[in-house]
């Protein structure tokens, strides 16, 4: 009896060894989603500091997930006679033309998401909170990273992007150089005087390091595609930069429908 039982048990064991165990590869995680805020401003705009203060408060509310760049353009951006700097440049004017004329101030583009039935990205403050909340509610589609190293007088900005989902549309990369701690006159609704002579201007756009519309990376990417890029910047040769130690790169990957991910990298570590 034992002999007869041995054969089917052996056969069953052999068949069991041929069974494949199903498994799935773990999907990479992209960290937390961040939101690009492109804030339009001007030194003669008394309401613009209110917008900057609101964005600082929102950044605290949203767990430091906002990356702000402030560009000066439009009629409020002409410097005072006492101004040391002119924050308005041909590039900032081109950026305003790309993002649209604001209906009022303060105003900002949030994640390059257009307004329904309007040909602009500019949003007034009463819509900022909901737009930021909606953007942060999206799962990251790109794991974006940046680093810097110095070779001779050049700073190399190294950019890498791992795509976590299929992106079936043209993808672009844009890079900004911003500067903090610029002390210069600024109109402010909280001041009794015409302007504050020693207002501290932060995250001011100093240079667009790519075309204003961005560098086209590809017609699209598949999930787990990897893309690398390098920008070579000679900080000391940029006439707009006052203190390279207070500069940072802002890099974002985007389509015509909005920003996929954004990162801020200190230019000098």
matplotlib code that plots the C-alpha trace (Angstrom):
import matplotlib.pyplot as plt

x = [0.0, 2.8, 4.4, 1.3, 0.9, 4.5, 4.1, 1.2, 2.8, 6.1, 4.2, 2.4, 5.7, 7.2, 4.1, 4.2, 7.8, 6.8, 4.3, 5.5, 5.1, 3.5, 5.2, 5.2, 8.0, 7.7, 6.8, 9.3, 7.9, 8.5, 8.5, 6.1, 4.5, 5.7, 4.0, 5.5, 4.3, 5.3, 4.4, 4.3, 5.5, 6.8, 8.6, 5.8, 3.0, 1.7, -0.4, 2.3, 4.0, 0.6, 0.7, 4.3, 3.2, 0.3, 2.5, 4.8, 1.8, 0.5, 3.9, 3.7, 0.2, 1.1, 4.2, 6.9, 5.6, 5.6, 8.5, 8.1, 9.8, 9.0, 9.4, 9.0, 7.2, 4.4, 3.7, 4.5, 8.0, 9.8, 12.4, 12.5, 15.2, 16.6, 16.6, 19.9, 18.5, 16.2, 14.5, 12.6, 14.4, 13.5, 13.2, 10.7, 8.6, 8.6, 7.6, 4.6, 3.6, 3.8, 1.8, -0.7, -1.5, -2.8, -6.3, -5.1, -2.4, -1.3, -1.3, 0.4, 0.5, 0.2, 1.6, 1.1, -2.5, -4.7, -8.0, -11.1, -12.3, -9.5, -6.2, -4.1, -2.4, -2.7, -4.7, -5.9, -5.3, -8.8, -8.1, -4.6, -5.5, -7.8, -5.5, -2.5, -4.6, -5.8, -2.2, -0.9, -3.7, -2.1, 0.3, 3.7, 4.3, 8.0, 10.8, 12.9, 16.3, 19.0, 22.5, 25.4, 29.2, 31.8, 34.3, 36.8, 34.5, 31.4, 28.6, 27.2, 23.5, 22.8, 19.2, 17.6, 14.0, 12.5, 9.0, 6.6, 3.7, 3.2, 3.2, 1.7, 2.4, 5.4, 7.6, 9.7, 12.3, 12.7, 15.4, 15.5, 18.1, 16.7, 18.3, 17.4, 18.2, 18.1, 17.5, 15.9, 12.8, 9.4, 5.9, 3.9, 0.3, 1.3, 3.6, 2.6, 5.3, 5.4, 7.7, 9.8, 13.5, 14.9, 12.5, 14.0, 13.2, 13.5, 13.4, 13.7, 14.1, 17.5, 18.0, 16.0, 18.6, 16.6, 14.2, 11.3, 9.0, 11.4, 13.8, 11.9, 12.9, 10.7, 7.4, 6.5, 7.8, 6.8, 6.7, 10.2, 11.9, 14.9, 16.2, 19.3, 20.4, 23.2, 23.3, 26.6, 26.3, 29.1, 27.5, 30.2, 29.6, 25.9, 25.5, 22.1, 23.5, 24.6, 25.7, 26.1, 25.9, 22.3, 21.2, 19.3, 18.2, 14.5, 14.0, 10.6, 9.4, 6.1, 3.7, 1.3, -1.2, 0.9, 3.9, 4.7, 7.3, 9.5, 12.7, 14.9, 18.6, 21.0, 23.5, 26.5, 26.8]
y = [0.0, 2.3, 1.6, 2.6, 5.9, 6.9, 7.4, 9.9, 11.9, 12.1, 13.2, 15.9, 17.1, 17.4, 19.3, 21.7, 22.5, 23.6, 26.2, 29.8, 32.1, 35.4, 38.7, 42.4, 44.8, 47.6, 50.9, 53.7, 56.5, 60.1, 61.9, 64.6, 66.8, 70.4, 73.4, 76.1, 79.7, 82.3, 85.6, 88.7, 91.9, 95.4, 97.8, 100.4, 97.9, 98.6, 95.4, 93.0, 92.7, 91.5, 88.7, 87.7, 87.6, 85.5, 83.0, 82.8, 81.9, 79.4, 77.7, 77.1, 75.8, 73.4, 72.0, 73.9, 72.5, 75.8, 76.9, 80.6, 82.7, 86.5, 88.2, 92.0, 93.1, 95.4, 99.1, 98.8, 97.4, 100.6, 101.3, 104.4, 107.1, 105.8, 102.1, 100.4, 97.5, 97.1, 93.8, 94.1, 92.5, 91.5, 87.9, 88.9, 90.8, 87.7, 85.6, 87.9, 87.6, 83.8, 83.6, 86.4, 89.9, 90.0, 91.4, 92.8, 92.7, 90.6, 87.8, 84.5, 81.5, 78.3, 75.1, 76.6, 75.5, 77.7, 79.2, 77.7, 79.6, 82.1, 82.6, 83.2, 81.4, 84.5, 83.9, 86.4, 85.6, 84.4, 81.3, 80.5, 78.2, 76.0, 75.8, 74.8, 72.2, 70.7, 70.6, 68.9, 66.4, 64.9, 62.0, 62.9, 61.8, 62.5, 62.0, 65.1, 65.7, 68.3, 68.8, 71.2, 70.9, 73.5, 73.0, 75.9, 79.0, 77.1, 75.7, 72.5, 72.1, 68.3, 67.4, 63.9, 62.8, 59.4, 59.2, 57.3, 57.3, 57.5, 61.1, 61.1, 64.7, 66.9, 67.4, 70.5, 71.5, 75.1, 76.4, 79.7, 81.4, 83.4, 85.5, 86.3, 89.2, 92.1, 95.3, 98.0, 100.3, 98.8, 100.3, 98.7, 99.2, 98.8, 101.8, 105.4, 106.5, 106.2, 103.2, 101.3, 102.2, 99.0, 96.3, 92.8, 91.2, 87.4, 84.7, 87.4, 86.0, 87.0, 84.8, 82.3, 79.6, 77.9, 79.4, 81.1, 78.4, 75.7, 73.2, 70.4, 67.0, 64.7, 64.1, 61.9, 59.4, 56.0, 54.9, 54.2, 56.2, 58.2, 61.5, 63.5, 67.0, 69.4, 73.2, 75.1, 78.4, 81.0, 82.8, 85.4, 86.5, 87.2, 91.0, 90.7, 88.6, 90.6, 87.8, 84.3, 82.8, 83.9, 82.4, 79.1, 77.2, 76.5, 73.6, 72.3, 69.7, 70.6, 70.0, 72.5, 71.4, 72.2, 71.5, 67.9, 68.5, 71.3, 71.5, 74.2, 73.7, 76.1, 77.3, 77.3, 74.7]
z = [0.0, 0.8, -2.5, -4.4, -2.5, -3.2, -6.9, -6.9, -4.1, -6.1, -9.2, -7.2, -5.8, -9.3, -10.6, -7.7, -8.4, -11.9, -10.6, -11.1, -8.1, -9.4, -8.3, -9.2, -9.2, -6.6, -8.2, -7.4, -5.3, -6.3, -3.0, -2.2, -4.9, -4.9, -6.5, -8.6, -7.9, -10.4, -8.7, -10.8, -8.9, -9.3, -7.0, -7.5, -6.7, -3.2, -3.0, -4.1, -0.7, 0.6, -2.0, -0.9, 2.7, 1.8, -0.1, 2.9, 5.1, 2.6, 2.4, 6.1, 5.9, 3.1, 4.7, 2.8, -0.5, -2.4, -4.6, -5.4, -8.1, -8.2, -11.5, -12.1, -15.2, -16.3, -15.5, -11.8, -12.4, -13.3, -10.6, -8.4, -8.8, -5.5, -6.6, -6.9, -9.0, -12.0, -11.5, -14.8, -17.8, -21.3, -20.0, -17.2, -19.8, -22.0, -19.1, -18.4, -22.0, -21.8, -18.5, -19.4, -18.3, -14.7, -14.1, -10.8, -8.2, -6.4, -9.0, -9.6, -11.9, -9.9, -11.4, -14.9, -14.7, -16.9, -15.8, -17.3, -20.4, -20.1, -22.0, -18.9, -16.0, -13.7, -10.6, -8.0, -4.3, -3.5, -5.7, -4.5, -1.6, -3.6, -6.7, -4.5, -2.6, -5.9, -7.2, -4.1, -4.3, -7.4, -7.2, -8.5, -12.1, -12.0, -9.5, -10.2, -8.7, -9.1, -7.8, -8.5, -8.8, -9.7, -12.5, -12.9, -12.9, -14.1, -12.0, -13.4, -12.7, -13.0, -13.6, -13.5, -13.9, -13.5, -15.0, -12.8, -15.2, -18.9, -20.2, -23.7, -24.6, -25.2, -22.1, -21.4, -18.8, -17.6, -15.3, -13.4, -11.3, -8.4, -5.7, -2.1, 0.2, -2.3, -0.2, -2.3, -2.4, -2.6, -2.4, 0.4, 1.4, 5.0, 4.9, 5.4, 3.0, -0.8, -0.4, 2.0, 1.3, 2.7, 1.6, 1.4, -2.0, -2.0, -4.7, -7.4, -10.9, -12.2, -15.2, -17.3, -18.2, -20.9, -23.5, -21.8, -23.1, -21.9, -23.5, -25.2, -23.8, -25.7, -27.4, -24.4, -21.9, -20.7, -17.0, -15.7, -18.5, -17.2, -18.5, -17.6, -18.5, -17.6, -17.7, -17.4, -15.7, -14.9, -12.0, -11.7, -15.3, -14.8, -14.4, -12.7, -9.8, -6.8, -4.4, -5.9, -2.4, -2.2, -5.4, -6.2, -9.3, -9.8, -12.2, -13.4, -15.8, -17.6, -20.4, -22.0, -19.4, -16.3, -14.2, -13.4, -10.7, -9.5, -7.4, -5.9, -5.6, -3.9, -6.5, -4.1, -1.4]

ax = plt.figure().add_subplot(projection="3d")
ax.plot(x, y, z, "-o")
ax.set_aspect("equal")
plt.show()
